[in-house]
Amino acid sequence: MTRGETRPADAGSSPGQRGLVLVGIVALAFALRPAVTSLGAVLVEVRTDLGLASWLASVLTTLPVLCFAAIGALTHLLTHRLGLHRSALLALVAIALGLVTRAGTDSPTVFTVASTLALAGMAVGNVSLPHLVKVHFPDRIPTVTALYSCALLIGASVPSGLTVPVADAAGGWRVGLGVWAATAAVAALPWVLLLRRDVRERDDDAARAGVRVRQGLLRSPLAWAMALFFGLQSAQAYAQFGWLPAIYSDAGLSPAAAGLMLTVATAVGVPAPLVLPAYARRTSDHRLLVAGFCGLTAAGLCGLLLAPATVPWLWAACLGLGGAAFPWVLAMLALRTRTAEGTAALSGFVQSIGYLLAAVGPLGTGLLHDATGSWTLPVAVLLALTVPMLVTGLRFARPRLLEDELDDRPHLR
């Protein structure tokens, strides 16, 4: 096996090297959400200070999913050419530079471009994580996915709760946003050390297998079901990241309390991934999980629709527990494929298509609010989206493998 090839079980690595990879994966995951949730917490102040138009504020809340869709579709080419470890490092450098730049600018255009740079780095990290797990920890997929999913959720919840206090203590939103660049800088350190142990696809058989899988994805019911579910769930999540504090503020909560509700919505889901490995070992049929995710999301949205200021923490908690569908579907990317090449191809497809669909969440929520002057219609639309989310989730919750599905189709052989 030549240097740089993707190893089926990271066979050439020592326990210490695998431990460093695990630290790198968890640190990378933690750095992939502060750019989004920190902005949601101070978006009103940013709009006022920079003079952002309402449509541009809606675009900013939608930029994450648009970048994840566009850049996610190209990430496989990047990792194939540069290697997984170099791609992870490049992603973190882009995040850090983008966060520092947008915190220091007075220009709406520069702010938007810098946000796009940070989000592009996040997109590369999103698609790379399942591939990294499949390559380095093929025998520990649910466990490692649970660990990095917890890091993702913590990386989303901590900035939403701390950005406002940090901004208040520092005298403005710029420090509140810019401080999160440090998470990306620290997360880059393990990947600098791992550059000499990079992995990429160079084996001809593996490359041909990856091409065959990618060509078959457009005709795969499994791939489309996962992409649609991922997109609908992400539409819910990014609508919450962008607008949940504003919904609670308009319902009468103080800005600090409204930001805290976003923290609740992200933090309550943190323990959820820890139980997924045990559940995955007990059964490969996850239909009950899908029903639970969709039911909890619907309950939280009903609360927002009918009585947002009454037990607001309960509605936020329901939304957060329903959002545990996100780490679950990330685990499914590896559990519904047999090979690392299949995981990489499915991850890129699901996340690029899914995030493109997810744009309807934050953008539609903002535009409907601007058009109606109320949160009733936007929240009602999000509630309606839980129905197709349930239908698509049930389609891949039962045990099946992507490669088997493709092999059963003669024209894909």
PLY file of the C-alpha trace (Angstrom):
ply
format ascii 1.0
element vertex 413
property float x
property float y
property float z
element edge 412
property int vertex1
property int vertex2
end_header
0.00 0.00 0.00
1.48 3.32 -1.05
1.85 6.35 1.13
-1.30 8.47 1.18
-3.81 5.73 0.36
-7.04 5.42 2.26
-6.61 2.54 4.69
-9.69 0.45 5.44
-9.10 0.52 9.19
-6.25 3.00 9.53
-4.11 -0.09 9.81
-0.77 1.68 9.76
-1.45 4.00 12.67
-0.43 3.57 16.29
-2.94 4.06 19.14
-1.37 7.45 19.82
-1.87 8.56 16.23
-5.46 7.37 16.20
-5.98 9.26 19.46
-4.66 12.42 17.84
-7.02 11.90 14.90
-9.92 11.54 17.34
-8.94 14.79 19.08
-8.72 16.45 15.67
-12.16 15.19 14.62
-13.82 16.40 17.83
-12.05 19.79 17.70
-12.97 20.22 14.04
-16.61 19.47 14.82
-16.69 22.00 17.67
-15.41 24.73 15.33
-18.08 24.15 12.66
-21.03 26.03 14.23
-19.92 29.18 16.16
-19.90 31.25 12.97
-23.64 30.61 12.60
-25.07 30.69 16.11
-22.93 33.59 17.33
-24.31 35.79 14.54
-27.91 34.83 15.31
-27.45 36.03 18.90
-26.39 39.58 17.88
-27.99 39.91 14.44
-30.16 42.85 15.52
-27.10 44.80 16.71
-25.12 43.94 13.56
-28.00 45.09 11.34
-28.22 48.39 13.18
-24.48 49.08 13.32
-23.72 48.15 9.69
-26.99 49.41 8.26
-27.93 46.06 6.78
-31.11 45.93 4.74
-33.72 43.43 5.90
-33.26 41.34 2.76
-29.50 41.14 3.39
-30.13 40.00 6.95
-32.31 37.22 5.54
-29.53 36.34 3.10
-27.02 36.16 5.95
-29.20 33.67 7.81
-29.43 31.62 4.59
-25.74 31.79 3.65
-24.80 28.77 5.79
-27.01 26.34 3.93
-26.18 27.84 0.53
-22.45 27.53 1.19
-22.87 24.04 2.59
-24.73 23.02 -0.58
-22.35 24.60 -3.09
-19.04 23.86 -1.38
-20.21 20.50 -0.06
-20.71 19.30 -3.62
-17.04 20.10 -4.39
-15.50 18.80 -1.17
-14.88 15.30 -2.50
-12.72 16.75 -5.29
-10.78 18.76 -2.71
-10.15 15.82 -0.38
-9.26 13.60 -3.33
-6.63 16.08 -4.54
-5.26 17.41 -1.23
-6.02 14.62 1.22
-8.44 14.48 4.14
-6.09 15.97 6.71
-4.96 18.89 4.56
-8.59 19.61 3.68
-9.53 19.69 7.37
-6.69 22.13 8.10
-7.64 24.33 5.14
-11.25 24.40 6.36
-10.22 25.60 9.82
-7.91 28.29 8.42
-10.78 29.60 6.27
-13.10 29.67 9.30
-10.61 31.57 11.45
-9.80 34.14 8.74
-13.46 34.70 7.94
-14.46 35.22 11.57
-11.63 37.66 12.29
-12.29 39.66 9.12
-16.02 40.06 9.60
-15.56 41.13 13.21
-13.32 44.01 12.15
-15.12 45.44 9.14
-17.58 48.33 8.77
-18.63 47.26 5.27
-21.74 45.14 4.73
-20.11 43.71 1.60
-16.90 42.69 3.38
-18.96 41.31 6.26
-20.90 39.13 3.83
-17.81 37.97 1.95
-15.95 37.16 5.18
-18.97 35.23 6.45
-19.00 33.30 3.18
-15.32 32.39 3.60
-15.93 31.07 7.11
-18.99 29.15 5.97
-17.09 27.62 3.06
-14.60 26.22 5.56
-17.49 24.87 7.60
-18.91 23.18 4.49
-15.66 21.34 3.83
-15.57 20.20 7.45
-19.19 19.04 7.36
-18.64 16.68 4.43
-15.21 15.51 5.59
-16.28 14.38 9.07
-18.19 11.19 8.09
-15.39 10.27 5.68
-12.74 10.77 8.37
-14.69 8.53 10.75
-15.17 5.81 8.13
-11.45 5.82 7.25
-9.95 6.01 10.75
-12.62 4.35 12.91
-14.62 1.91 10.74
-15.18 -0.32 13.78
-16.37 2.55 16.01
-18.65 4.53 13.70
-21.61 5.09 16.08
-19.34 5.93 19.02
-17.08 8.38 17.19
-20.03 9.92 15.37
-21.69 10.44 18.77
-18.57 12.18 20.10
-18.22 14.58 17.21
-21.99 15.17 17.11
-21.83 16.25 20.77
-18.99 18.58 19.85
-21.07 20.02 17.00
-23.99 20.66 19.32
-21.80 22.17 22.04
-20.14 24.34 19.40
-23.60 25.56 18.44
-24.98 26.09 21.94
-22.06 27.79 23.71
-21.74 30.75 21.27
-25.49 31.36 21.29
-25.36 31.77 25.06
-22.03 33.54 25.50
-21.84 35.89 22.52
-24.20 38.49 24.03
-22.52 38.54 27.48
-19.08 38.75 25.85
-20.28 41.54 23.55
-21.80 43.43 26.50
-18.62 43.08 28.56
-16.41 44.14 25.65
-18.62 47.04 24.60
-19.86 45.73 21.27
-20.74 42.82 19.02
-17.35 42.74 17.26
-15.51 41.02 20.10
-18.55 38.84 20.68
-18.27 37.52 17.12
-14.51 37.60 16.66
-13.60 35.65 19.78
-14.87 32.44 18.18
-12.05 32.51 15.64
-9.91 31.13 18.48
-11.86 27.85 18.39
-10.87 27.27 14.77
-7.25 28.24 15.43
-6.96 25.78 18.32
-8.77 23.05 16.35
-6.20 23.41 13.56
-3.28 22.31 15.75
-3.93 18.53 15.65
-4.28 18.66 11.87
-0.95 20.43 11.51
0.62 17.49 13.37
-1.29 15.01 11.20
-0.21 16.41 7.83
2.54 13.81 7.53
-0.06 11.06 7.99
-2.54 12.34 5.43
-4.89 9.99 3.57
-6.37 10.23 0.11
-7.78 7.91 -2.51
-5.02 6.64 -4.77
-5.93 3.00 -5.11
-7.35 2.40 -8.60
-9.99 -0.06 -7.43
-11.15 2.28 -4.68
-11.25 5.23 -7.07
-13.31 3.26 -9.59
-15.65 2.14 -6.82
-16.10 5.73 -5.68
-16.87 6.89 -9.24
-19.42 4.09 -9.68
-21.16 5.01 -6.42
-21.27 8.73 -7.27
-22.72 7.98 -10.71
-25.44 5.85 -9.18
-26.52 8.27 -6.47
-28.96 10.19 -8.67
-30.90 6.94 -9.21
-30.75 5.81 -5.59
-34.00 6.01 -3.56
-31.92 5.65 -0.39
-29.68 8.60 -1.28
-32.63 10.82 -2.20
-34.57 9.92 0.94
-31.56 10.79 3.08
-30.95 14.04 1.19
-34.57 15.15 1.53
-34.72 14.28 5.23
-31.40 16.01 5.86
-32.59 19.10 4.00
-35.92 19.33 5.81
-34.28 18.84 9.21
-31.60 21.41 8.40
-34.29 23.87 7.26
-35.74 23.61 10.76
-32.36 23.95 12.46
-31.10 26.97 10.52
-34.42 28.77 10.80
-34.00 28.37 14.56
-30.34 29.46 14.51
-31.24 32.59 12.57
-34.63 33.61 13.96
-35.49 31.87 17.25
-34.12 34.72 19.43
-36.11 37.22 17.36
-39.29 35.13 17.72
-38.89 35.06 21.49
-37.97 38.77 21.65
-41.13 39.72 19.77
-43.08 37.49 22.17
-41.88 39.67 25.07
-38.67 38.06 26.32
-35.60 40.22 26.96
-32.72 39.95 24.46
-30.64 37.98 26.98
-33.51 35.60 27.73
-34.28 35.18 24.03
-30.64 34.29 23.34
-30.76 31.86 26.23
-33.69 30.03 24.59
-31.47 29.34 21.56
-28.86 27.99 23.97
-31.51 25.71 25.50
-32.60 24.54 22.05
-29.05 23.56 21.12
-27.79 22.39 24.52
-30.56 19.92 25.40
-29.67 17.86 22.37
-26.03 17.45 23.39
-26.51 14.22 25.42
-28.73 12.68 22.74
-25.89 11.45 20.48
-24.37 9.58 23.43
-27.28 7.15 23.49
-27.28 6.60 19.72
-24.42 4.04 19.73
-26.24 1.84 22.24
-29.46 2.13 20.27
-27.67 1.35 17.00
-26.16 -1.78 18.54
-29.57 -2.99 19.70
-31.44 -2.51 16.43
-30.82 -1.48 12.85
-34.45 -0.39 12.41
-34.70 3.26 13.49
-38.30 4.11 12.58
-39.25 4.87 16.18
-36.42 7.39 16.37
-37.65 9.15 13.26
-41.17 9.40 14.67
-39.78 10.79 17.93
-37.63 13.41 16.21
-40.51 14.66 14.08
-43.02 14.59 16.95
-40.79 16.62 19.25
-40.07 19.18 16.54
-43.77 19.54 15.82
-44.53 19.96 19.54
-41.96 22.74 19.89
-43.28 24.58 16.84
-46.87 24.27 18.09
-45.75 25.88 21.34
-44.09 28.74 19.46
-47.22 29.18 17.37
-49.77 29.17 20.18
-48.03 30.39 23.35
-44.37 31.34 22.79
-43.95 33.23 26.07
-45.59 30.48 28.15
-42.95 27.99 29.38
-40.67 29.14 26.54
-37.91 26.78 27.75
-40.21 23.81 27.09
-40.74 24.70 23.45
-37.01 25.33 23.04
-36.24 21.98 24.67
-38.64 20.15 22.35
-37.00 21.77 19.33
-33.57 20.83 20.64
-34.47 17.19 21.25
-36.11 16.99 17.83
-32.89 18.42 16.42
-31.05 15.28 17.56
-32.14 14.01 14.15
-29.05 15.80 12.81
-26.39 13.64 14.54
-28.53 10.59 13.83
-28.56 11.18 10.07
-24.80 11.87 10.14
-24.32 8.44 11.70
-26.56 6.93 9.02
-24.22 8.21 6.31
-21.64 5.69 7.48
-24.02 2.99 8.71
-25.89 2.85 5.39
-22.70 2.36 3.35
-20.19 -0.48 3.21
-17.03 1.34 2.07
-15.20 4.60 2.80
-15.70 5.59 -0.84
-19.43 5.02 -0.49
-19.54 7.10 2.69
-17.65 9.98 1.05
-19.90 9.94 -2.01
-23.12 9.69 0.00
-21.99 12.39 2.44
-21.27 14.84 -0.36
-24.53 14.08 -2.16
-26.77 14.21 0.91
-25.22 17.37 2.31
-25.06 19.30 -0.98
-28.64 18.47 -2.02
-29.91 18.66 1.55
-28.42 22.05 2.37
-29.68 23.49 -0.92
-33.19 22.43 0.09
-32.59 23.70 3.63
-32.32 27.29 2.35
-36.12 27.44 2.45
-35.93 27.43 6.26
-34.03 30.59 7.23
-34.69 32.55 4.03
-38.38 31.69 3.85
-38.87 32.40 7.55
-37.34 35.86 7.23
-39.17 36.78 4.03
-42.55 35.57 5.30
-42.08 37.57 8.49
-41.20 40.69 6.51
-44.24 40.18 4.28
-46.75 39.53 7.06
-45.23 41.38 10.03
-45.86 38.30 12.15
-44.20 34.99 13.02
-47.45 33.01 12.70
-47.19 32.04 9.03
-43.41 31.29 9.07
-43.77 29.00 12.09
-46.84 27.33 10.57
-44.88 26.55 7.40
-42.05 25.04 9.45
-44.64 22.94 11.27
-46.04 21.68 7.96
-42.54 20.61 6.87
-42.39 18.03 9.67
-44.78 15.83 7.65
-42.49 15.23 4.63
-39.61 15.01 7.10
-41.35 12.06 8.75
-42.15 10.37 5.43
-38.63 10.59 4.04
-37.00 9.57 7.32
-39.04 6.39 7.51
-37.84 5.40 4.03
-34.22 4.89 5.10
-34.70 4.10 8.79
-34.96 0.39 7.98
-31.68 -1.51 7.42
-30.30 -1.30 3.88
-26.93 -0.48 2.29
-26.27 1.91 -0.57
-23.85 -0.42 -2.35
-26.36 -3.28 -2.24
-29.02 -1.04 -3.74
-26.70 -0.01 -6.55
-25.55 -3.58 -7.20
-29.19 -4.63 -7.58
-29.51 -2.29 -10.55
-27.90 -3.88 -13.68
-27.42 -0.56 -15.50
-25.26 0.72 -12.62
-22.78 -2.18 -12.68
0 1
1 2
2 3
3 4
4 5
5 6
6 7
7 8
8 9
9 10
10 11
11 12
12 13
13 14
14 15
15 16
16 17
17 18
18 19
19 20
20 21
21 22
22 23
23 24
24 25
25 26
26 27
27 28
28 29
29 30
30 31
31 32
32 33
33 34
34 35
35 36
36 37
37 38
38 39
39 40
40 41
41 42
42 43
43 44
44 45
45 46
46 47
47 48
48 49
49 50
50 51
51 52
52 53
53 54
54 55
55 56
56 57
57 58
58 59
59 60
60 61
61 62
62 63
63 64
64 65
65 66
66 67
67 68
68 69
69 70
70 71
71 72
72 73
73 74
74 75
75 76
76 77
77 78
78 79
79 80
80 81
81 82
82 83
83 84
84 85
85 86
86 87
87 88
88 89
89 90
90 91
91 92
92 93
93 94
94 95
95 96
96 97
97 98
98 99
99 100
100 101
101 102
102 103
103 104
104 105
105 106
106 107
107 108
108 109
109 110
110 111
111 112
112 113
113 114
114 115
115 116
116 117
117 118
118 119
119 120
120 121
121 122
122 123
123 124
124 125
125 126
126 127
127 128
128 129
129 130
130 131
131 132
132 133
133 134
134 135
135 136
136 137
137 138
138 139
139 140
140 141
141 142
142 143
143 144
144 145
145 146
146 147
147 148
148 149
149 150
150 151
151 152
152 153
153 154
154 155
155 156
156 157
157 158
158 159
159 160
160 161
161 162
162 163
163 164
164 165
165 166
166 167
167 168
168 169
169 170
170 171
171 172
172 173
173 174
174 175
175 176
176 177
177 178
178 179
179 180
180 181
181 182
182 183
183 184
184 185
185 186
186 187
187 188
188 189
189 190
190 191
191 192
192 193
193 194
194 195
195 196
196 197
197 198
198 199
199 200
200 201
201 202
202 203
203 204
204 205
205 206
206 207
207 208
208 209
209 210
210 211
211 212
212 213
213 214
214 215
215 216
216 217
217 218
218 219
219 220
220 221
221 222
222 223
223 224
224 225
225 226
226 227
227 228
228 229
229 230
230 231
231 232
232 233
233 234
234 235
235 236
236 237
237 238
238 239
239 240
240 241
241 242
242 243
243 244
244 245
245 246
246 247
247 248
248 249
249 250
250 251
251 252
252 253
253 254
254 255
255 256
256 257
257 258
258 259
259 260
260 261
261 262
262 263
263 264
264 265
265 266
266 267
267 268
268 269
269 270
270 271
271 272
272 273
273 274
274 275
275 276
276 277
277 278
278 279
279 280
280 281
281 282
282 283
283 284
284 285
285 286
286 287
287 288
288 289
289 290
290 291
291 292
292 293
293 294
294 295
295 296
296 297
297 298
298 299
299 300
300 301
301 302
302 303
303 304
304 305
305 306
306 307
307 308
308 309
309 310
310 311
311 312
312 313
313 314
314 315
315 316
316 317
317 318
318 319
319 320
320 321
321 322
322 323
323 324
324 325
325 326
326 327
327 328
328 329
329 330
330 331
331 332
332 333
333 334
334 335
335 336
336 337
337 338
338 339
339 340
340 341
341 342
342 343
343 344
344 345
345 346
346 347
347 348
348 349
349 350
350 351
351 352
352 353
353 354
354 355
355 356
356 357
357 358
358 359
359 360
360 361
361 362
362 363
363 364
364 365
365 366
366 367
367 368
368 369
369 370
370 371
371 372
372 373
373 374
374 375
375 376
376 377
377 378
378 379
379 380
380 381
381 382
382 383
383 384
384 385
385 386
386 387
387 388
388 389
389 390
390 391
391 392
392 393
393 394
394 395
395 396
396 397
397 398
398 399
399 400
400 401
401 402
402 403
403 404
404 405
405 406
406 407
407 408
408 409
409 410
410 411
411 412
